[in-house]
Amino acid sequence: MGCRTAIVGTGSCLPEKILSNSDLEKMVDTSDEWITTRTGIKNRRIAKKGEETSRIGAIAAQRALAMAGVAPEEIGLIIVGTMTCEMTMPSCACLIQKEIGATNAFAFDMNAACSGFLYSLDLADKYIQSTPEMKILVIGSENLSSRTNWQDRNTCVLFGDGAGACVVSGSHEGRGLLASNLFSDGKLWNLLYMESARSMNPDLVRPERNGSYIQMSGKDVFKYAVRAMEDSVLQLLDSQGISADEVSLVVPHQANIRIINSLTERLGISSEKIYINIHKYGNTSAASVAIAIDEANRAGLLKDDDLLLLCAFGGGFTWGASIIRW
């Protein structure tokens, strides 16, 4: 039997501070009822001093390492899905490497917005295929509170901070990543984007740019997200000869409860098989799927030989799906 990339440990870290819908009512023209019915979100976590993107990512990584029984020195590679590291250079992955003492690893970031964890997991699989004995940390870590316009009620209600991590290594026991199906479409970038910091080169300054925060055309994103994830999932399942009924648990990107519900209906998968935690954390971008996997794992929802389906959609546009035999 060939080598597959198996998840051998999971971890997550959520900032302590909770920002509730009632808190947001005092900040912008909104209401708990408006937010809940349109997004499914009740609370989100907001980082405070000492909870930078690299720090919460490091804590999630340490918890995943502890579960896996793997020492930091055994890690050969760290990939971090993020678009909100506290520094542009060095990468968040390098900062995490320093924090956890993974002295033998090389490290880099993956910016695929909300699809960052799936992209990172697929890339880790390519390294495992060439070097089966390699142990890799795949992390999603975001501080979206640092890139949110808190005066825009259409976006500020959506986002939260958090980190999730997985230790992956080669397995010859039939378990692990069966396949991934990844896509992007740069033509639609202006429906969901975040500008960089203002250029220091005056010839490259664009006065029409408003600032380095998330900007989104929500209705258009909703339309594309549901259809794109449905197509990706169905193509992936068909390529593996797996029916939707055989899937044990679906962990979708936690962006909006209406997107999740619409996707569930289109796929014909029972709502009981859909893992949802958006009400607690909101949209944590690249961290969302990784956090949900860790929660499901620690709650005992993942059993040996279960088929775990992951899917995500994010700015770029980027999207995709992965199927894992647990």
Secondary structure, 3 states (H helix, E strand, C coil): CCCEEEEEEEEEECCCEEEEHHHHHCCCCCCHHHHHHHHCCCEEEECCCCCCHHHHHHHHHHHHHHHHCCCHHHCCEEEEECCCCCCCCCCHHHHHHHHHCCCCCEEEEECCHHHHHHHHHHHHHHHHHHCCCCEEEEEEEEEHHHHCCCCCHHHHCCECEEEEEEEEEEECCCCEEEEEEEEECHHHHHHEEECCCCCCCHHHCCCCCCCCCEEECHHHHHHHHHHHHHHHHHHHHHHHCCCHHHCCEEEECCCCHHHHHHHHHHHCCCHHHECCCHHHHCECHHHHHHHHHHHHHHCCCCCCCCEEEEEEEECCCEEEEEEEEC
